[in-house]
Amino acid sequence: MLEVRDIKKTYGGLVALDGVSFKVDTGETLGLIGPNGAGKTTAISIITGLLKPDSGEVLLGGSPLGGDTDPAKLKMGLVPQDLALYDELSAINNLMFFGSIYGLSGKKLDDAISGVLGLVGLSDRAGDAVRKYSGGMKRRLNLAAALLHDPQILMLDEPTLGVDPHSRSAIFDELGTLKKRGKTILYATNYMEEAERLCDRIVIIDQGRIIADDTLQGLYRRLPAANILCVELESAGEEAWAGQLNALPGVASAELHGSTITAGLKDLAAGIPSVLRWLGENGHPYRHVETERADLEAVFLSMTGRSLRDK
């Protein structure tokens, strides 16, 4: 559906994008993940024609996008990071305005407005001025505006920025509905938990370069330890012994923090029994055990050496 080929963009001496390439297949939800300043918004701005790249090209359906007047752009819908709404107008008047820009009118426009308001759960507030909306409601109306012309591919640039948990959950539900309808979605965010929930595949971008392009499971396999075992001990004793756990089957790392052992496990099935057996045999009784899966934040940390939100 969408292909980005070797896009480069600089602002003076700042390299915003340095040879970025990726594809989004029809019906796929692709997460474009990276910290603030990584190049996500620049990439989306180039894809949608709001910025011209220094070099490279964007293809939609296998054909290069021409310019602002290329009719192929009608296949795209954009939900920008900054709200694109008129506060003094009602929701329905906002949608009438944006619909007219897409060339919609009459019953076709009325039906489109009714459909998108129903999707985002704002039908009962359609007549209210947008200035009376909460931040989350504005975000949902922003999404509705991008869907009026029924685009094949939807691009969202941090669409949950600054919204409350209820509105975030509502947006997730709406995107799930769109995915079931076969929409292709490019979702840019620096919230790893959103990507894990929504996306079929993840592209990680950092400092203008793609550092990973894989499925969730493929990214997890890149970690030296994809699972974490936490064991709360009755008494820790001397700390020096904790390093001996590193030699056990399935264990990638082990550290003692206070009275809790935190072990990174390469293999959950082999690692848990070997750690617990070793603790029992070496006089370290425990009172609580829990496991958790490493997340995309850990993937980013392992690839870059820093947290996603260091910037």
C-alpha positions in Angstrom: 0.0 0.0 0.0 2.7 2.5 1.1 6.4 2.5 0.5 9.0 5.0 1.6 12.3 4.8 -0.3 15.6 6.3 1.0 14.1 9.5 2.3 16.6 12.1 3.4 15.8 15.5 5.0 18.0 18.1 6.6 17.4 21.4 8.3 20.6 23.4 8.0 23.2 21.2 9.8 20.5 19.0 11.4 19.9 15.7 9.8 16.2 14.9 10.4 16.0 11.8 8.2 19.0 9.9 6.9 18.0 7.3 4.3 14.7 6.1 5.8 12.9 3.2 4.0 10.0 1.1 5.0 6.8 -0.5 3.7 3.2 -0.7 5.0 1.2 -3.6 3.5 -2.5 -3.4 2.8 -4.6 -3.9 5.9 -1.5 -3.8 8.2 -1.1 -1.6 11.2 2.5 -0.4 11.3 4.0 1.3 14.4 6.5 4.0 13.8 8.2 4.2 17.2 10.9 6.5 18.5 11.6 9.3 21.0 10.7 12.9 20.5 13.0 14.3 17.8 13.6 10.9 16.2 12.1 11.9 12.8 8.6 10.5 13.0 6.7 13.7 12.3 9.1 14.6 9.5 8.5 11.2 7.9 4.7 11.6 8.0 4.9 15.2 6.8 6.9 14.0 3.7 4.6 11.0 3.1 1.6 13.3 3.1 3.3 16.0 0.9 3.5 18.7 3.6 7.3 18.6 3.3 9.5 17.9 0.3 12.4 15.5 1.0 15.9 16.4 -0.1 16.0 13.0 -1.8 14.1 9.7 -2.0 10.5 9.0 -2.9 7.1 7.9 -1.6 5.0 5.3 -3.4 1.4 4.7 -2.9 0.0 1.5 -4.5 3.3 1.1 -6.3 3.2 4.5 -8.0 5.3 7.6 -6.9 3.2 10.4 -5.4 3.2 13.4 -7.7 2.5 16.6 -5.7 -0.2 18.4 -3.9 -2.7 17.9 -6.7 -2.0 14.1 -7.1 -5.4 12.5 -6.8 -3.8 9.5 -5.2 -3.5 11.6 -2.0 -7.2 11.1 -1.5 -6.4 7.6 -0.5 -4.7 9.0 2.6 -6.1 10.4 5.8 -4.0 12.3 8.3 -4.5 12.8 12.0 -1.8 15.4 12.9 0.0 15.7 16.2 -1.4 19.3 16.6 -5.1 19.5 16.6 -6.5 20.7 13.3 -9.9 22.1 14.4 -11.8 25.4 14.7 -12.7 25.9 18.3 -15.5 28.3 17.7 -17.3 26.0 15.3 -19.4 23.1 16.3 -18.2 19.6 15.7 -20.6 19.1 12.8 -19.6 22.5 11.2 -15.9 21.5 11.5 -16.7 18.3 9.7 -18.8 20.0 7.0 -15.8 22.3 6.3 -13.3 19.5 6.1 -15.7 17.3 4.1 -16.1 20.1 1.5 -12.3 20.2 1.1 -12.5 16.5 0.2 -15.1 17.3 -2.4 -18.0 15.9 -0.4 -21.5 17.5 -0.5 -25.2 16.9 0.0 -26.3 13.5 1.2 -22.9 11.9 0.7 -21.4 14.5 3.1 -24.2 14.1 5.6 -23.9 10.3 5.6 -20.1 10.6 6.1 -20.4 13.0 9.0 -23.0 10.8 10.7 -20.8 7.7 10.2 -17.6 9.2 11.6 -19.3 10.9 14.6 -20.9 7.5 15.4 -17.5 5.8 15.1 -15.8 8.2 17.5 -18.7 8.4 19.9 -19.5 12.1 19.5 -23.0 12.0 17.9 -24.7 13.4 21.0 -22.2 16.4 21.1 -22.2 17.2 17.4 -23.8 20.6 17.9 -21.5 21.8 20.6 -18.7 24.2 19.9 -15.3 22.4 19.9 -14.0 24.8 22.6 -16.4 23.1 25.0 -14.8 19.7 24.3 -12.3 18.0 26.5 -8.8 17.3 25.2 -9.7 13.7 24.5 -12.9 14.6 22.7 -11.0 16.9 20.4 -8.5 14.1 19.6 -11.4 11.9 18.7 -13.0 14.6 16.5 -9.6 15.1 14.8 -9.7 11.4 14.0 -13.2 11.7 12.6 -12.1 14.6 10.3 -9.4 12.4 8.8 -12.0 9.6 8.0 -14.6 11.6 6.2 -13.5 10.7 2.7 -13.1 7.0 3.7 -9.3 6.8 3.1 -7.5 3.5 2.4 -4.6 4.4 4.5 -4.7 6.4 7.8 -1.7 8.1 9.3 -1.7 9.1 12.9 1.0 11.2 14.6 0.9 10.7 18.3 -3.0 10.8 18.4 -3.3 10.2 22.2 -0.9 12.9 23.2 -2.2 14.5 26.4 -5.5 12.6 26.6 -7.1 10.9 29.6 -7.1 7.1 29.9 -10.8 6.8 29.0 -10.3 8.8 25.7 -7.1 6.8 24.9 -9.0 3.6 25.3 -11.8 4.9 23.1 -9.3 5.8 20.4 -7.8 2.3 20.6 -11.3 0.8 20.2 -12.0 3.0 17.1 -8.7 2.0 15.5 -9.5 -1.6 16.2 -12.8 -1.1 14.3 -11.0 0.5 11.4 -8.5 -2.4 11.3 -11.3 -4.9 11.1 -12.6 -2.9 8.1 -9.3 -3.5 6.3 -7.8 0.0 6.7 -4.0 0.3 6.5 -2.7 2.3 9.4 0.6 4.0 10.1 0.7 4.8 13.8 3.5 7.1 15.1 4.1 7.2 18.9 6.7 7.2 21.6 4.4 5.1 23.9 5.7 1.5 23.5 2.6 0.1 25.2 0.4 1.6 22.5 2.5 -0.1 19.8 2.4 -3.4 21.5 -1.4 -3.2 21.7 -2.2 -2.0 18.2 0.5 -2.9 15.8 1.3 -5.9 13.6 4.8 -4.7 12.9 7.1 -2.1 14.4 9.6 0.2 12.8 11.9 1.8 15.3 13.5 5.1 14.3 16.2 7.0 16.2 18.2 10.1 15.2 16.7 10.0 11.7 17.6 6.3 11.0 15.7 3.1 11.0 17.3 0.8 13.6 14.7 -2.1 13.5 11.9 -3.2 11.3 10.2 -6.4 12.6 7.2 -8.0 14.2 6.8 -7.8 17.9 8.0 -11.3 18.4 10.9 -10.7 16.1 12.0 -7.7 18.2 11.7 -9.6 21.4 13.9 -12.3 20.0 16.7 -9.7 19.6 16.9 -9.3 23.4 19.5 -11.2 25.3 16.7 -11.9 27.9 13.1 -11.7 26.7 11.7 -12.6 30.2 12.4 -11.4 33.7 12.1 -13.4 36.9 11.9 -11.6 40.2 12.4 -13.7 43.4 11.9 -12.1 46.8 14.2 -13.8 49.3 13.7 -14.4 53.0 17.1 -13.0 53.6 19.7 -11.9 51.0 22.8 -12.4 53.0 26.0 -11.5 51.2 25.6 -10.0 47.7 28.6 -11.7 46.1 26.8 -15.0 45.4 24.2 -13.5 43.0 26.6 -13.6 40.0 26.8 -17.4 40.2 23.2 -17.6 38.8 24.6 -16.3 35.4 26.0 -19.7 34.7 22.7 -21.5 35.1 20.8 -22.9 32.1 18.5 -20.3 30.5 19.8 -17.4 32.5 21.3 -14.3 30.8 21.8 -12.1 33.8 21.2 -11.9 37.5 21.4 -9.1 40.0 20.5 -8.7 43.7 18.7 -5.6 44.7 18.1 -5.5 48.5 16.4 -8.9 49.1 15.1 -9.4 45.5 16.9 -11.3 42.8 16.1 -10.0 39.3 17.1 -12.5 36.6 16.9 -12.0 32.9 15.9 -15.3 31.3 16.7 -16.4 27.7 14.5 -19.4 28.2 11.6 -19.2 30.6 11.1 -23.0 30.8 14.7 -23.7 31.6 15.5 -20.6 33.6 12.8 -20.6 36.3 13.5 -24.2 37.5 17.2 -23.8 37.5 17.2 -20.5 39.4 14.7 -21.7 42.1 16.5 -25.1 42.4 19.8 -23.3 42.9 18.4 -21.0 45.5 16.9 -23.9 47.5 20.1 -26.0 47.3 22.3 -23.1 48.4 20.3 -22.0 51.5 18.4 -19.0 50.1 14.7 -19.5 50.9 12.3 -17.3 49.0 8.7 -16.1 49.7 7.5 -14.6 46.5 8.1 -15.3 42.8 6.8 -13.5 39.7 7.7 -13.2 36.1 7.2 -10.5 33.5 7.9 -10.2 29.8 10.4 -7.7 28.6 8.7 -4.9 26.6 9.6 -2.7 23.6 11.2 -0.2 26.0 13.7 -2.9 26.8 14.2 -3.5 23.1 14.9 0.2 22.5 17.3 0.3 25.5 19.2 -2.7 24.2 19.6 -1.2 20.8 20.5 2.4 21.7 21.8 2.2 25.3 19.2 4.7 26.5 15.6 5.0 27.5 12.9 6.0 24.9 12.1 9.1 26.8 15.7 10.3 27.5 15.2 13.0 24.9 
